[in-house]
Amino acid sequence: MMSIAFAVLAGLLLGITLIARLRVTWWWIRVAEFPRVQLAVAALLVASVGGLADAPWSWVGQTACLLVVAIQLAYVLPWTPLWPVQVKKAQPGLDDRCLTLLVANVLTPNRNAHDLIAQIHEHRPDIVLTLESDDWWQARLDDALTQEWPHAVRIPLDNLYGMHLYSRLPLVSPRVEWLIQDDIPSILTGIRLRCGDEIRFHALHPRPPAPGESKESLWRDAELLLVGRAIHEDPVPTLVAGDLNDVAWSRTTRLFCRVSGMLDPRRGRGMFSTFHARYSFLRWPLDHIFTSEHFTLRELKRLNGFGSDHFPILTTLCFRPARADEHDTPEAEQGEHREALETAREGKVQEQQE
């Protein structure tokens, strides 16, 4: 009986691993892309007791576990120090060409603004982006930040998709966009660096595929790929940041990077998992900062928790277009550009199903 149970458990882990490869948008399949590290660890643990099982269940189960580990590692290894970095390290100096960005999903019901604001004042970023921030959060952030971060875009909402942007640097023609759904905002703005150059900044927080949110990942995927296509069509120096409700190694996020040509500063450095802040055994990178090839990386780190289910993430990027050729910029094939276009179109026309 134990031998059969071992083989069934190993087969279940392999089944979850394989269904994540299906090209469908159902939420219960898309979420299988998230816990790749956890599934690999579980497979190793199950394989470690395989010797207690009888043949042939023992070798069947252990083979299944090894396949799980191999497949999952193939996905997550690029987000470990075992992989070459994708964004080159910044050289010392040239501070007027650098900017520091802090991204924090505050969790709307969380009322511990003090600890987040303390970290903002400690690290003194040039740009602060908060997600899930409502009127209550806006009042606290305004009181604490307006004097030193005078440039702002405020979208207080009580539907978990509020968004606030505070900046020391001048914002150029900022605007709020509703790319796919009329209750999910995003921000598009230019940012004037201290050196005088202007860059483009997208702030995103698409709807996740999850029970009570969306039965499919279509609307999340469509928003990411719509922005990716816009970047591809107008390839100026660009940053994209936010809670994308998707992991770095998912098919959609990797397709976004190939379509847009954007780089992930975490590749070759670590996962910097920001969710879930309260459960260390269930963490993955949901909060993202992507850069075009015009930037190098000075610093990237995850900050302390402050009562939200997300950790804040902080990065310092330096605008160095002269070093763009040093980067191995991802490129999409023609079929992938067509897929991105079709997904964006479908997401715009298909009615959201609750």
C-alpha positions, -999 to 999 in steps of 0.1 A, spaced: 0 0 0 28 24 9 45 16 -24 14 25 -44 9 57 -24 45 67 -31 40 62 -69 7 81 -69 22 110 -50 52 111 -74 28 109 -104 7 138 -90 38 160 -88 47 151 -124 11 158 -135 11 193 -120 45 199 -136 33 188 -170 -1 206 -170 17 239 -165 30 235 -200 -4 235 -216 -12 267 -236 -45 274 -220 -57 303 -198 -77 285 -171 -66 298 -138 -61 264 -122 -36 255 -148 -18 289 -150 -12 289 -112 8 256 -117 36 278 -131 40 296 -98 54 271 -72 82 256 -93 107 257 -65 82 242 -41 74 214 -65 111 206 -70 117 205 -33 86 183 -28 98 159 -55 132 156 -38 116 149 -5 93 122 -20 122 107 -39 142 104 -7 118 79 7 114 60 -26 139 34 -14 113 22 11 89 13 -16 88 -20 -34 96 -26 -71 84 -16 -96 67 13 -78 100 24 -63 118 31 -96 86 44 -113 81 69 -85 117 80 -83 119 84 -121 89 107 -120 104 127 -92 137 132 -110 117 144 -141 99 169 -119 132 182 -105 148 184 -139 119 203 -155 114 227 -127 151 235 -124 152 242 -162 127 270 -155 141 286 -124 178 283 -127 181 316 -147 169 333 -116 198 321 -95 234 332 -92 243 300 -112 232 318 -144 249 347 -162 235 381 -153 212 397 -179 216 433 -168 252 444 -165 266 459 -134 268 496 -132 302 513 -131 309 537 -102 300 574 -106 277 592 -129 251 595 -102 231 621 -122 223 593 -147 209 569 -120 175 566 -104 163 545 -74 129 529 -76 109 514 -47 78 493 -55 54 482 -27 21 464 -29 7 477 4 -24 453 7 -54 476 10 -66 465 45 -31 468 59 -28 499 81 8 498 90 18 528 68 44 539 94 69 510 87 67 515 49 71 552 51 101 547 75 118 525 48 110 551 21 127 578 42 156 554 50 164 545 14 153 578 -1 143 565 -36 137 588 -65 105 570 -74 79 554 -51 52 532 -66 25 518 -44 -1 493 -54 -35 485 -38 -34 519 -22 -68 535 -14 -78 569 1 -66 559 35 -31 551 21 -31 582 0 -37 605 30 -7 589 49 16 589 18 7 625 10 15 637 45 48 619 45 60 623 9 46 653 -8 73 677 4 103 657 -9 85 637 -36 64 666 -51 55 650 -85 27 625 -82 0 605 -99 -28 594 -76 -54 567 -83 -70 558 -50 -93 528 -54 -110 504 -30 -110 475 -53 -74 464 -46 -62 481 -78 -54 516 -65 -20 529 -75 1 559 -64 33 572 -79 55 597 -61 87 612 -76 115 635 -68 122 637 -105 99 656 -129 72 636 -145 67 643 -182 31 641 -196 19 615 -170 -14 598 -178 -36 571 -163 -46 543 -187 -72 516 -185 -56 492 -210 -78 461 -208 -105 465 -181 -122 497 -169 -115 490 -133 -78 482 -136 -56 513 -140 -20 517 -152 3 547 -154 24 558 -183 48 587 -178 81 602 -189 107 608 -162 133 635 -165 166 623 -151 190 647 -133 213 646 -163 185 660 -185 176 628 -204 140 615 -205 130 579 -200 96 562 -202 80 544 -173 50 520 -172 34 511 -138 12 480 -140 -10 458 -118 -31 435 -139 -58 412 -125 -45 378 -114 -59 344 -125 -74 332 -92 -107 323 -76 -127 354 -69 -106 374 -93 -106 359 -128 -113 325 -142 -87 329 -168 -53 346 -172 -63 362 -204 -68 397 -191 -35 397 -172 -17 382 -202 -33 407 -226 -23 437 -205 13 426 -203 16 418 -240 -2 450 -250 25 470 -231 52 447 -245 41 454 -281 39 492 -274 75 491 -262 86 470 -292 70 495 -316 86 526 -299 119 513 -284 129 543 -263 147 539 -229 119 523 -208 113 509 -173 83 487 -164 74 481 -128 46 467 -107 29 437 -92 23 417 -124 5 388 -107 28 365 -126 61 349 -118 93 357 -136 96 323 -153 61 320 -166 54 316 -203 36 349 -204 63 370 -186 91 354 -207 70 361 -239 66 397 -227 103 401 -224 110 387 -259 83 408 -275 93 440 -257 131 434 -256 130 441 -219 156 427 -195 151 413 -160 177 425 -135 171 394 -113 184 370 -139 217 357 -127 213 373 -93 184 357 -75 146 354 -73 140 383 -48 107 367 -41 82 393 -28 51 372 -22 39 358 2 56 378 30 40 358 58 47 323 45 83 316 37 76 282 22 52 298 -4 71 326 -20 77 336 -56 87 368 -75 54 387 -83 67 423 -81 88 431 -111 111 458 -125 121 454 -161 145 476 -180 153 482 -217 189 476 -228 198 513 -220 203 506 -183 228 490 -160 222 479 -124 238 493 -93 216 477 -66 187 454 -62 172 442 -30 141 431 -12 132 453 18 115 444 51 79 435 55 55 460 69 22 441 73 14 435 36 14 401 20 42 416 -3 77 427 5 88 460 -11 116 458 -37 142 484 -43 165 489 -72 190 515 -85 194 516 -123 218 538 -143 210 552 -177 239 541 -199 228 538 -235 265 536 -246 266 501 -229 234 488 -246 254 465 -269 268 447 -239 234 432 -232 220 401 -248 186 415 -255 158 389 -259 140 388 -293 106 374 -303 100 353 -334 74 365 -359 49 339 -346 54 352 -310 47 388 -321 15 375 -338 5 356 -306 10 387 -285 -11 408 -309 -39 382 -309 -39 379 -271 -41 416 -266 -70 419 -291 -88 390 -274 -84 405 -240 -98 438 -251 -130 424 -266 -138 394 -243 -161 403 -214 -146 397 -179 -163 367 -163 -164 368 -125 
